[in-house]
Amino acid sequence: MRGMLARAQALISESALRGNLTALARRAGARLLLPVKADAYGHGLEIVARVAAHHPDVWGLAVAVPREAVALAALGLGKPILLLTPPAPEEVGPLADLGVRLPVASVAEADALPPHARAHLKVDTGMNRLGARPDEAIRVGQRLAERGLLEGAYTHFATADEPDPSFAREQFARFQGVLDALPPVLAHAANGGGILSFGPLPGLSLARPGLASYGFAPTHLREKAPLTPAMTLKARVTHVHAVHPGESVSYGGLWQAGRETSVATVGIGYADGYPRNATGRAQVLVQGERRPVLGRICMDQCMVDVTGLEVRVGDWVEVWGGGEITVTDVAGWGDTVEYEVLTGLGARVERVAEG
């Protein structure tokens, strides 16, 4: 609403996104099918999709659920959209009418597609989550080809980002066996870990980097491509007050002041995606200085030690970015992973595109 100030903002660097996409496409030796599920990994669907739509290395965009596909189609960006997970039977027709590419993993699903649909065969090579096992996948793919509906085929690596990616290589061999039995299709398997671990993979038309597109990679793979985190999260100071020696801060009285302490209340909490499990470990940047978050992180806010600083209501505090305090740091404090922190970023956090 006009006139209402955002308590927290996620600044999304379009230049970082573009650079990551270019680096990953070069490493993969293929164009990209960019996952923008879960609000583009928390970065804002519209912001990321518009950057991707104008990037020459991006073939299309991928989402996880039909509502995401509908929202993406409504942007009218002109890029192919792939739904990665199975729709309900009653959703198939409307999605096909929008031009959304549909995942198919059974002959029954293949036969139920309308004649104007375009399908990507989902092959389960060892993830054991979705898809048809290789022998059945060949039959499904051949049926789709007979109907003139087969555009692509894909699988998903379970261990490509691990130090030992040997199981991913086994998966790829199984996938190649399926591809060899089908007419030429748009084939994709390499997630971010696969791209960074293996580089170009023979026979793949597309690569499908998820978290890597947004600037993150496992430590042992970071030197494989120049990636830059695209998000900086900041939140406003909403209150500044003194806490006297012996007084406690926040629920449960976990933190107690040993000296006169200046405390800033900051407008972000676990309802916004700042992990409650980071209590007792979290830090933020205040005027360029690391300062501890005091006591238990609340639903809508947290408290920070700003003793010795001239802090006013309305000032910004950096919660994470690409430098001093990162999403990786916050995930570690919260005993979780970057994926969960980023995708948990709530709707109350305003997404703002930067150049």
C-alpha positions as CSV (number, residue, x, y, z in Angstrom):
1,M,0.0,0.0,0.0
2,R,1.3,3.5,-0.9
3,G,2.9,5.2,2.0
4,M,3.7,2.0,3.9
5,L,7.4,1.5,4.5
6,A,8.9,-2.0,4.1
7,R,10.3,-3.4,7.3
8,A,12.6,-5.6,5.3
9,Q,13.9,-5.6,1.7
10,A,15.6,-8.2,-0.4
11,L,17.8,-6.4,-2.9
12,I,18.2,-8.6,-6.0
13,S,21.2,-7.8,-8.2
14,E,20.3,-8.3,-11.8
15,S,23.9,-8.0,-12.9
16,A,24.8,-10.9,-10.5
17,L,22.0,-13.0,-11.9
18,R,23.1,-12.4,-15.5
19,G,26.7,-13.1,-14.7
20,N,25.8,-16.4,-12.9
21,L,23.7,-17.5,-15.9
22,T,26.5,-16.7,-18.3
23,A,29.1,-18.6,-16.3
24,L,26.9,-21.7,-15.8
25,A,26.0,-21.9,-19.5
26,R,29.7,-21.7,-20.4
27,R,30.5,-24.4,-17.9
28,A,27.7,-26.6,-19.1
29,G,28.3,-26.0,-22.8
30,A,24.5,-25.8,-23.2
31,R,21.6,-23.4,-22.9
32,L,19.8,-23.2,-19.6
33,L,16.3,-24.3,-18.4
34,L,16.2,-22.1,-15.3
35,P,14.3,-23.2,-12.3
36,V,12.2,-20.3,-10.9
37,K,10.1,-22.4,-8.5
38,A,9.4,-21.3,-4.9
39,D,9.3,-17.6,-6.0
40,A,12.6,-18.0,-7.8
41,Y,14.3,-19.5,-4.7
42,G,13.0,-16.6,-2.7
43,H,14.4,-14.0,-5.1
44,G,11.1,-12.9,-6.6
45,L,9.5,-14.7,-9.6
46,E,8.9,-11.6,-11.7
47,I,12.3,-10.1,-11.1
48,V,14.2,-13.3,-12.0
49,A,12.0,-14.3,-14.9
50,R,12.4,-11.0,-16.6
51,V,16.1,-11.1,-16.3
52,A,16.1,-14.7,-17.6
53,A,13.8,-13.8,-20.5
54,H,16.3,-11.4,-21.9
55,H,19.4,-13.6,-21.4
56,P,20.6,-15.3,-24.6
57,D,21.7,-18.4,-22.7
58,V,18.3,-19.2,-21.3
59,W,16.1,-21.5,-23.3
60,G,13.2,-21.6,-20.8
61,L,12.0,-21.6,-17.2
62,A,11.0,-24.4,-14.9
63,V,8.5,-24.4,-12.0
64,A,7.3,-27.0,-9.5
65,V,3.5,-26.5,-9.2
66,P,0.7,-25.5,-11.6
67,R,0.0,-22.2,-9.9
68,E,3.6,-21.2,-10.5
69,A,3.2,-22.1,-14.1
70,V,0.0,-20.1,-14.5
71,A,1.6,-17.0,-12.8
72,L,4.7,-17.3,-15.0
73,A,2.6,-17.6,-18.2
74,A,0.7,-14.5,-17.2
75,L,3.9,-12.5,-17.4
76,G,3.9,-13.1,-21.2
77,L,7.7,-13.3,-21.4
78,G,7.8,-15.6,-24.5
79,K,10.0,-18.3,-22.9
80,P,9.0,-22.0,-22.8
81,I,7.7,-23.1,-19.3
82,L,8.2,-26.6,-18.0
83,L,6.2,-28.0,-15.1
84,L,8.6,-30.3,-13.2
85,T,6.0,-32.2,-11.1
86,P,2.8,-34.0,-12.2
87,P,-0.3,-32.0,-12.5
88,A,-3.7,-33.3,-11.5
89,P,-5.8,-34.7,-14.4
90,E,-8.1,-31.7,-14.4
91,E,-5.1,-29.3,-14.7
92,V,-3.6,-30.9,-17.8
93,G,-5.9,-29.3,-20.4
94,P,-5.7,-25.7,-19.0
95,L,-1.9,-26.0,-18.7
96,A,-1.5,-27.3,-22.2
97,D,-3.7,-24.4,-23.4
98,L,-1.2,-22.0,-21.9
99,G,1.7,-23.8,-23.7
100,V,3.2,-25.2,-20.5
101,R,5.4,-28.2,-21.1
102,L,4.1,-31.1,-19.1
103,P,6.0,-33.9,-17.3
104,V,4.9,-37.4,-18.3
105,A,6.0,-40.7,-16.6
106,S,3.4,-43.3,-17.7
107,V,1.7,-44.5,-20.8
108,A,-1.7,-43.6,-19.2
109,E,-0.5,-40.0,-18.8
110,A,0.8,-39.9,-22.3
111,D,-2.5,-41.1,-23.7
112,A,-4.4,-38.5,-21.6
113,L,-2.6,-35.5,-23.1
114,P,-4.5,-33.3,-25.5
115,P,-3.1,-33.3,-29.1
116,H,-1.7,-29.8,-28.8
117,A,0.3,-30.6,-25.6
118,R,4.1,-30.7,-25.5
119,A,5.6,-33.3,-23.1
120,H,8.9,-33.9,-21.3
121,L,9.5,-37.5,-20.4
122,K,10.5,-37.8,-16.7
123,V,13.0,-40.6,-16.1
124,D,13.8,-41.9,-12.6
125,T,17.4,-43.0,-12.8
126,G,17.9,-43.4,-9.0
127,M,16.5,-40.3,-7.2
128,N,13.3,-42.4,-6.4
129,R,11.1,-39.4,-6.2
130,L,9.3,-39.0,-9.5
131,G,9.4,-40.5,-13.0
132,A,9.4,-43.8,-14.8
133,R,12.3,-46.3,-14.4
134,P,14.4,-46.6,-17.6
135,D,12.7,-49.6,-19.2
136,E,9.2,-48.1,-18.7
137,A,10.5,-44.7,-19.7
138,I,11.4,-46.0,-23.1
139,R,7.9,-47.3,-23.6
140,V,6.4,-44.0,-22.5
141,G,8.8,-41.9,-24.6
142,Q,8.0,-44.0,-27.7
143,R,4.3,-43.6,-27.1
144,L,4.7,-39.8,-26.8
145,A,6.8,-39.8,-30.0
146,E,4.1,-41.8,-31.8
147,R,1.6,-39.1,-30.8
148,G,4.0,-36.3,-31.9
149,L,4.0,-34.8,-28.4
150,L,7.6,-35.6,-27.2
151,E,9.7,-32.5,-26.9
152,G,12.1,-33.3,-24.1
153,A,13.3,-35.9,-21.6
154,Y,14.9,-35.3,-18.2
155,T,16.2,-36.8,-15.0
156,H,17.6,-35.5,-11.8
157,F,21.0,-36.1,-10.1
158,A,20.8,-37.1,-6.4
159,T,24.5,-36.7,-5.6
160,A,26.1,-34.5,-8.2
161,D,27.0,-31.8,-5.6
162,E,28.7,-34.4,-3.3
163,P,32.5,-34.8,-3.2
164,D,32.0,-38.3,-4.7
165,P,29.7,-37.9,-7.7
166,S,30.1,-41.5,-8.9
167,F,26.4,-42.3,-8.4
168,A,25.5,-39.3,-10.5
169,R,27.6,-40.8,-13.3
170,E,25.7,-44.1,-13.0
171,Q,22.4,-42.1,-13.2
172,F,23.7,-40.4,-16.4
173,A,24.6,-43.7,-18.0
174,R,21.0,-45.0,-17.3
175,F,19.6,-41.8,-18.8
176,Q,21.7,-42.1,-21.9
177,G,20.3,-45.6,-22.4
178,V,16.8,-44.1,-22.5
179,L,17.9,-41.3,-24.9
180,D,19.5,-43.8,-27.2
181,A,16.1,-45.6,-27.6
182,L,14.2,-42.4,-28.5
183,P,14.2,-39.9,-31.4
184,P,16.3,-36.7,-30.7
185,V,14.8,-34.6,-27.9
186,L,15.7,-31.7,-25.7
187,A,17.5,-33.7,-23.0
188,H,18.4,-32.2,-19.6
189,A,19.8,-33.7,-16.4
190,A,22.5,-31.5,-15.0
191,N,21.5,-29.5,-11.9
192,G,23.9,-26.9,-10.5
193,G,26.0,-29.6,-8.9
194,G,26.1,-31.6,-12.2
195,I,27.2,-28.6,-14.2
196,L,30.0,-27.7,-11.7
197,S,31.2,-31.2,-11.2
198,F,31.1,-32.5,-14.8
199,G,31.0,-29.6,-17.2
200,P,29.6,-30.5,-20.6
201,L,27.8,-33.8,-20.7
202,P,27.4,-35.6,-24.1
203,G,23.9,-35.6,-25.5
204,L,22.4,-33.0,-23.3
205,S,20.7,-30.1,-25.0
206,L,20.0,-28.1,-21.8
207,A,21.2,-27.7,-18.3
208,R,19.0,-27.0,-15.3
209,P,20.9,-25.1,-12.6
210,G,18.9,-24.2,-9.5
211,L,20.6,-22.7,-6.5
212,A,23.8,-22.1,-8.4
213,S,22.0,-19.6,-10.7
214,Y,21.4,-17.5,-7.6
215,G,25.1,-17.6,-6.6
216,F,25.6,-20.6,-4.4
217,A,27.7,-23.7,-4.7
218,P,29.3,-26.3,-2.3
219,T,32.7,-25.3,-1.0
220,H,34.5,-27.9,-3.1
221,L,32.9,-26.7,-6.3
222,R,33.2,-22.9,-5.9
223,E,36.2,-22.6,-8.1
224,K,34.5,-24.3,-11.1
225,A,32.6,-21.1,-12.1
226,P,32.5,-17.5,-11.0
227,L,29.2,-17.2,-9.1
228,T,28.0,-14.2,-7.1
229,P,25.1,-14.3,-4.5
230,A,22.3,-12.2,-6.0
231,M,20.5,-11.2,-2.8
232,T,21.2,-8.8,0.0
233,L,18.6,-8.8,2.8
234,K,18.2,-5.8,5.0
235,A,15.7,-4.8,7.7
236,R,14.8,-1.5,9.5
237,V,15.4,-0.6,13.0
238,T,12.0,0.0,14.6
239,H,13.0,0.8,18.2
240,V,16.1,1.7,20.2
241,H,16.3,1.4,24.0
242,A,18.6,0.8,26.9
243,V,18.8,-2.5,28.8
244,H,20.3,-2.3,32.2
245,P,22.6,-4.8,33.9
246,G,20.8,-7.9,35.0
247,E,17.8,-7.4,32.7
248,S,17.0,-10.0,30.0
249,V,16.0,-9.7,26.4
250,S,13.3,-11.7,24.5
251,Y,11.3,-14.8,25.3
252,G,12.7,-17.2,27.9
253,G,15.2,-14.7,29.2
254,L,18.0,-16.5,27.4
255,W,20.2,-13.4,27.2
256,Q,21.0,-11.3,30.2
257,A,22.8,-7.9,30.1
258,G,26.1,-7.9,32.0
259,R,26.5,-4.1,31.4
260,E,24.5,-1.1,30.2
261,T,23.5,-2.1,26.7
262,S,22.0,-0.2,23.8
263,V,19.5,-2.5,22.0
264,A,17.9,-2.0,18.6
265,T,14.8,-3.9,17.7
266,V,14.9,-4.9,14.0
267,G,11.8,-5.6,11.9
268,I,12.5,-9.2,10.8
269,G,11.8,-12.5,12.4
270,Y,11.1,-16.1,11.7
271,A,7.7,-15.3,10.0
272,D,9.9,-13.6,7.4
273,G,12.2,-16.5,7.1
274,Y,14.9,-15.5,9.5
275,P,15.5,-18.8,11.2
276,R,14.5,-19.1,14.9
277,N,17.1,-21.8,15.3
278,A,19.8,-19.2,14.8
279,T,19.0,-17.9,18.3
280,G,22.2,-17.4,20.3
281,R,24.5,-17.5,17.2
282,A,23.1,-15.0,14.7
283,Q,24.8,-11.8,13.9
284,V,23.9,-8.8,11.6
285,L,25.8,-5.9,10.1
286,V,25.1,-2.5,11.7
287,Q,27.0,0.3,10.1
288,G,29.5,-2.2,8.7
289,E,30.1,-3.8,12.1
290,R,29.1,-7.4,13.1
291,R,26.7,-7.2,16.0
292,P,25.1,-10.1,17.9
293,V,21.4,-10.8,17.8
294,L,20.3,-10.9,21.5
295,G,18.0,-13.6,22.9
296,R,15.4,-15.6,21.1
297,I,14.5,-14.5,17.5
298,C,10.8,-13.6,17.5
299,M,8.1,-14.0,14.9
300,D,8.3,-10.5,13.6
301,Q,11.5,-9.0,15.0
302,C,14.8,-9.5,16.7
303,M,17.0,-7.5,19.0
304,V,20.6,-6.5,18.3
305,D,23.3,-5.1,20.5
306,V,24.2,-1.6,19.1
307,T,26.2,-0.3,22.1
308,G,28.6,2.4,21.0
309,L,26.8,3.1,17.7
310,E,24.6,6.1,16.7
311,V,21.6,4.1,15.6
312,R,18.2,5.6,14.9
313,V,14.7,4.3,14.1
314,G,14.5,3.7,10.4
315,D,18.2,2.8,9.9
316,W,18.9,-0.3,7.8
317,V,20.6,-3.4,9.2
318,E,22.1,-5.9,6.8
319,V,20.9,-9.4,7.6
320,W,22.9,-11.1,4.9
321,G,24.5,-10.4,1.6
322,G,27.5,-11.6,-0.5
323,G,30.2,-10.4,1.7
324,E,30.7,-10.1,5.5
325,I,27.6,-12.1,6.5
326,T,26.3,-14.6,3.9
327,V,23.2,-16.8,3.6
328,T,25.6,-19.7,4.2
329,D,26.5,-18.2,7.6
330,V,22.8,-17.8,8.5
331,A,22.0,-21.3,7.4
332,G,24.8,-22.6,9.5
333,W,23.6,-20.7,12.6
334,G,20.1,-22.1,11.9
335,D,21.3,-25.7,11.4
336,T,19.9,-25.8,7.9
337,V,20.9,-25.2,4.3
338,E,20.8,-22.2,2.0
339,Y,17.9,-23.6,0.1
340,E,15.6,-23.5,3.1
341,V,16.7,-20.0,4.2
342,L,16.2,-18.5,0.8
343,T,12.9,-20.2,-0.1
344,G,11.6,-19.5,3.4
345,L,11.8,-15.7,2.8
346,G,8.3,-14.5,3.4
347,A,6.0,-12.3,1.4
348,R,6.3,-9.4,3.9
349,V,9.9,-9.0,2.6
350,E,9.8,-6.6,-0.3
351,R,11.8,-7.7,-3.3
352,V,13.6,-4.9,-5.1
353,A,15.5,-5.2,-8.3
354,E,18.9,-3.5,-8.6
355,G,21.0,-3.2,-11.8
